[in-house]
Amino acid sequence: MAKNKKWSVDDSANLYGIEKWGAGYFAADPSGDVVTTPLGLDNGARISLHEIATGLEERGMAMPVLLRIENILGSQIKRLHDSFSKVIQEIGYTGEYKGVFPIKVNQQEQVLEAISQFGRKYNHGLEAGSKPELIAAISMLNNRDACLICNGYKDEEFVDLGLYATKMGLKCFFVLEMPGELDLILERAEKIGVLPLLGLRIKLSTKAEGQWADSGGETSVFGLSMSEVIDVIDRLKAENKLDCLQLQHYHIGSQIPNIQDIRAGVLEACRIYEELVKEGAAMGYLDLGGGLAVDYDGSKTNCPSSRNYSVEEYCYDIIETINSHLNKSNIAHPTIITESGRATVAYYSILLFNVLDVTAITPNPIQEQMPKTTYDLLDNLLATYNMVSAKDIQECYNDALFYKSQSQQLFKHGQISIREKAMADDLLKHILIKITKTAKELDYVPEEIEKIEKLIPDIYYGNFSLFQSLPDVWAIGQLFPVMPIHRLNEEPTRNAIIADITCDCDGRISSFPGYPHTRETIHLHKLKNNEEYYLGVFLVGAYQETLGDLHNLFGDTNVVSINVRENGSYEFVREQEGDSVEDVLSYVEYDVKGIKKRMKDFAEDSIRQGYITVKERKTILRSFDEGLRGYTYFEKE
């Protein structure tokens, strides 16, 4: 935090690291608001997220809101294709690049519509791993120059859908994940009268670092071993269908933080591609799967929530590796496919929510005269408080821990009262707060004293459900950037964690991007009377919308999509109301009509029993109906 100078917006930008993880799409504006710059920092359009949030509430759309900025999707697709095109031209690569979006990363219709719209110029395709995804992909793609990749387990209906897509002119590749799929595909292709486009998913020995490393390597669940690859080739030769084999696919993990792993995977894949060509397969396409990471914490390292490479370096390493290896064998350069889902959609979604309340760790004032307690507990705590200084900081911290333990034991054994215990707790808080302030004067702060702040954070209660909107925070400890979207020209003086409104202790965010290390608390502003305080969780477009559950029956949030015009203005292009109470009850198999009938019967019985009047019955049932129609999240009166 800054010392002896007025807090500035630049101080907030540095504190929250927005320039490190924002990828040029978000910035701290001199006005004190977070702005989105979906066309790039230098292209003029700077839209205030605080303005959007307040405008939504004025329109009657309550927080929380999932805000989608559609232009960012277009910018990310453009960035990926332009980067590959630039390197292809520089190196003299004779193949081309075609991106593919894996639908599982975000299956929402609005997302696929936007990707299909923005991606059409670049022949950006789709990847489907199930029948519903395949049907969605066929209906959305409408581009015969783009690739449609079919992964996952395939039954007869799945295969038929893909073959009909092929018959209609789409480049629909069946990627063989298991040897037994080939017989079914060949049989159905013969019956429908179309030659299938085939690919092989190979189990590489290369295994990447990161949280999803188990999806790659020789023991991964999907893919063919070397002996199974040979079996497929021999079967295709026997059927005179080897020309159908045109694509090689592999996947060594999602969110790969280390560029060395990416390069190693490409190198091994090139060797196999070379051998498939030598076996007589037509080939022509090399699908590298996913893996392009998102720098969630902005550290630009090989930590799981980051990456130690740029998009440009990613493209260069891939193309240079393929180019140099295949040139040695005089093999034609294939069309490169990447299934970059996370990097495509992560940036374009932001969860906006308001803070409902704060439990502040603000102890009661210290009394001048302490009552006598067993072992002079309170006097000893007061003396420790008065002794805190830079010279004695470690001793005072040790004493505080001792007296904390003593107060707990004395209370358990009935030797101090609840009021005396409360006074001891307040004194301990005063000591820890004074120690943290004194520590800022030191050149070197002991590690255990550095960690005091996590012991005394405020709790900011956000109007959202972690399990619905940010499930990966709870499930796998995923790190997302979090910050206030306004008041950046004010110093945030409160040290906090963020809790959601579920009645679950796991429903909290207590891990935040920090530099150089992840933080267990975040600095936030004091709430102001009669003024909403808005926070944003950024980079949530990948997986969070499709993995969320109905914990405490909190449903989908309101969703709003905006499109930013080149002149800097913007428009709301889509608004989707979040789930009502009635909606989520029906999801978990309640008969809402039955609920209403039981409520009416109970109200009628309450009249008979003398608990309520007929007039009160009408008011109660009206309130009940309004509750069923209402938003599942906290609503202002």
Secondary structure as the mmCIF struct_conf table of DSSP 4:
data_model
#
loop_
_struct_conf.conf_type_id
_struct_conf.id
_struct_conf.beg_label_comp_id
_struct_conf.beg_label_asym_id
_struct_conf.beg_label_seq_id
_struct_conf.end_label_comp_id
_struct_conf.end_label_asym_id
_struct_conf.end_label_seq_id
BEND BEND1 ASN A 4 LYS A 5
HELX_RH_AL_P HELX_RH_AL_P1 VAL A 9 TYR A 16
TURN_TY1_P TURN_TY1_P1 GLY A 17 GLY A 17
HELX_RH_AL_P HELX_RH_AL_P2 ILE A 18 TRP A 21
BEND BEND2 GLY A 22 GLY A 22
TURN_TY1_P TURN_TY1_P2 ALA A 23 GLY A 24
BEND BEND3 TYR A 25 TYR A 25
STRN STRN1 PHE A 26 ALA A 28
TURN_TY1_P TURN_TY1_P3 PRO A 30 SER A 31
BEND BEND4 GLY A 32 ASP A 33
STRN STRN2 VAL A 34 THR A 36
TURN_TY1_P TURN_TY1_P4 PRO A 38 LEU A 39
TURN_TY1_P TURN_TY1_P5 LEU A 41 ASP A 42
BEND BEND5 ASN A 43 GLY A 44
STRN STRN3 ILE A 47 SER A 48
HELX_RH_AL_P HELX_RH_AL_P3 LEU A 49 GLU A 58
TURN_TY1_P TURN_TY1_P6 ARG A 59 GLY A 60
HELX_LH_PP_P HELX_LH_PP_P1 ALA A 62 ALA A 62
BEND BEND6 MET A 63 MET A 63
HELX_LH_PP_P HELX_LH_PP_P2 PRO A 64 PRO A 64
STRN STRN4 VAL A 65 ILE A 69
HELX_RH_AL_P HELX_RH_AL_P4 GLU A 70 ILE A 91
TURN_TY1_P TURN_TY1_P7 GLY A 92 GLY A 92
BEND BEND7 GLY A 95 GLY A 95
STRN STRN5 TYR A 97 PRO A 102
HELX_RH_3T_P HELX_RH_3T_P1 ILE A 103 VAL A 105
HELX_RH_AL_P HELX_RH_AL_P5 GLU A 109 GLY A 119
HELX_RH_3T_P HELX_RH_3T_P2 ARG A 120 TYR A 122
TURN_TY1_P TURN_TY1_P8 ASN A 123 ASN A 123
STRN STRN6 GLY A 125 ALA A 128
BEND BEND8 SER A 130 SER A 130
HELX_RH_AL_P HELX_RH_AL_P6 LYS A 131 LEU A 141
TURN_TY1_P TURN_TY1_P9 ARG A 144 ASP A 145
BEND BEND9 ALA A 146 ALA A 146
STRN STRN7 CYS A 147 CYS A 150
BEND BEND10 GLY A 152 GLY A 152
HELX_RH_AL_P HELX_RH_AL_P7 GLU A 156 LYS A 167
TURN_TY1_P TURN_TY1_P10 MET A 168 GLY A 169
STRN STRN8 LYS A 171 LEU A 176
BEND BEND11 GLU A 177 MET A 178
TURN_TY1_P TURN_TY1_P11 PRO A 179 GLY A 180
HELX_RH_AL_P HELX_RH_AL_P8 GLU A 181 ILE A 192
TURN_TY1_P TURN_TY1_P12 GLY A 193 GLY A 193
HELX_LH_PP_P HELX_LH_PP_P3 LEU A 195 PRO A 196
STRN STRN9 LEU A 197 ARG A 201
STRN STRN10 ILE A 202 ILE A 202
BEND BEND12 SER A 205 SER A 205
BEND BEND13 GLY A 210 GLY A 210
TURN_TY1_P TURN_TY1_P13 GLN A 211 TRP A 212
HELX_RH_3T_P HELX_RH_3T_P3 ALA A 213 SER A 215
BEND BEND14 GLY A 216 GLY A 217
TURN_TY1_P TURN_TY1_P14 GLU A 218 THR A 219
BEND BEND15 VAL A 221 GLY A 223
STRN STRN11 LEU A 224 LEU A 224
HELX_RH_AL_P HELX_RH_AL_P9 MET A 226 ALA A 238
TURN_TY1_P TURN_TY1_P15 GLU A 239 ASN A 240
HELX_RH_3T_P HELX_RH_3T_P4 LEU A 242 CYS A 244
STRN STRN12 LEU A 245 HIS A 249
BEND BEND16 SER A 254 GLN A 255
STRN STRN13 ILE A 256 ILE A 256
HELX_RH_AL_P HELX_RH_AL_P10 ILE A 259 LYS A 278
TURN_TY1_P TURN_TY1_P16 GLU A 279 GLY A 280
STRN STRN14 TYR A 285 ASP A 287
BEND BEND17 GLY A 290 GLY A 290
STRN STRN15 LEU A 292 LEU A 292
BEND BEND18 TYR A 296 GLY A 298
BEND BEND19 THR A 301 CYS A 303
TURN_TY1_P TURN_TY1_P17 PRO A 304 SER A 305
BEND BEND20 ASN A 308 TYR A 309
HELX_RH_AL_P HELX_RH_AL_P11 VAL A 311 LYS A 328
TURN_TY1_P TURN_TY1_P18 SER A 329 ASN A 330
HELX_LH_PP_P HELX_LH_PP_P4 ILE A 331 PRO A 334
STRN STRN16 THR A 335 THR A 338
HELX_RH_AL_P HELX_RH_AL_P12 ARG A 342 VAL A 345
HELX_RH_3T_P HELX_RH_3T_P5 ALA A 346 TYR A 348
STRN STRN17 SER A 349 THR A 359
HELX_LH_PP_P HELX_LH_PP_P5 PRO A 363 GLN A 367
BEND BEND21 GLU A 368 GLN A 369
HELX_LH_PP_P HELX_LH_PP_P6 MET A 370 LYS A 372
HELX_RH_3T_P HELX_RH_3T_P6 THR A 374 ASP A 376
HELX_RH_AL_P HELX_RH_AL_P13 LEU A 377 MET A 387
BEND BEND22 ALA A 390 ALA A 390
TURN_TY1_P TURN_TY1_P19 LYS A 391 ASP A 392
HELX_RH_AL_P HELX_RH_AL_P14 ILE A 393 LYS A 412
TURN_TY1_P TURN_TY1_P20 HIS A 413 GLY A 414
BEND BEND23 GLN A 415 ILE A 416
HELX_RH_AL_P HELX_RH_AL_P15 ILE A 418 ALA A 439
TURN_TY1_P TURN_TY1_P21 LYS A 440 GLU A 441
BEND BEND24 ASP A 443 TYR A 444
HELX_RH_AL_P HELX_RH_AL_P16 GLU A 447 GLU A 450
HELX_RH_3T_P HELX_RH_3T_P7 LYS A 451 LEU A 455
BEND BEND25 ILE A 456 ILE A 456
STRN STRN18 ASP A 458 GLY A 462
BEND BEND26 ASN A 463 PHE A 464
HELX_RH_AL_P HELX_RH_AL_P17 LEU A 466 SER A 469
HELX_RH_AL_P HELX_RH_AL_P18 PRO A 471 ILE A 476
STRN STRN19 VAL A 482 PRO A 484
BEND BEND27 ILE A 485 HIS A 486
TURN_TY1_P TURN_TY1_P22 LEU A 488 ASN A 489
BEND BEND28 GLU A 490 GLU A 490
STRN STRN20 ARG A 494 ALA A 499
BEND BEND29 ILE A 501 CYS A 503
TURN_TY1_P TURN_TY1_P23 CYS A 505 ASP A 506
STRN STRN21 ARG A 508 ILE A 509
STRN STRN22 PHE A 512 PHE A 512
BEND BEND30 TYR A 515 HIS A 517
STRN STRN23 ARG A 519 ARG A 519
BEND BEND31 GLU A 520 THR A 521
STRN STRN24 ILE A 522 LEU A 524
HELX_LH_PP_P HELX_LH_PP_P7 HIS A 525 LEU A 527
TURN_TY1_P TURN_TY1_P24 ASN A 529 ASN A 530
STRN STRN25 TYR A 534 VAL A 537
BEND BEND32 LEU A 539 LEU A 539
BEND BEND33 ALA A 542 TYR A 543
HELX_RH_AL_P HELX_RH_AL_P19 GLN A 544 LEU A 547
HELX_RH_3T_P HELX_RH_3T_P8 HIS A 551 LEU A 553
HELX_LH_PP_P HELX_LH_PP_P8 ASP A 556 THR A 557
STRN STRN26 ASN A 558 VAL A 564
TURN_TY1_P TURN_TY1_P25 GLU A 566 ASN A 567
BEND BEND34 GLY A 568 GLY A 568
STRN STRN27 TYR A 570 GLN A 576
HELX_LH_PP_P HELX_LH_PP_P9 GLU A 577 ASP A 579
STRN STRN28 SER A 580 SER A 580
HELX_RH_AL_P HELX_RH_AL_P20 VAL A 581 TYR A 587
TURN_TY1_P TURN_TY1_P26 VAL A 588 GLU A 589
HELX_RH_AL_P HELX_RH_AL_P21 VAL A 592 ARG A 608
TURN_TY1_P TURN_TY1_P27 GLN A 609 GLY A 610
BEND BEND35 TYR A 611 ILE A 612
HELX_RH_AL_P HELX_RH_AL_P22 VAL A 614 ARG A 629
BEND BEND36 GLY A 630 GLY A 630
STRN STRN29 TYR A 631 TYR A 631
BEND BEND37 THR A 632 TYR A 633
#
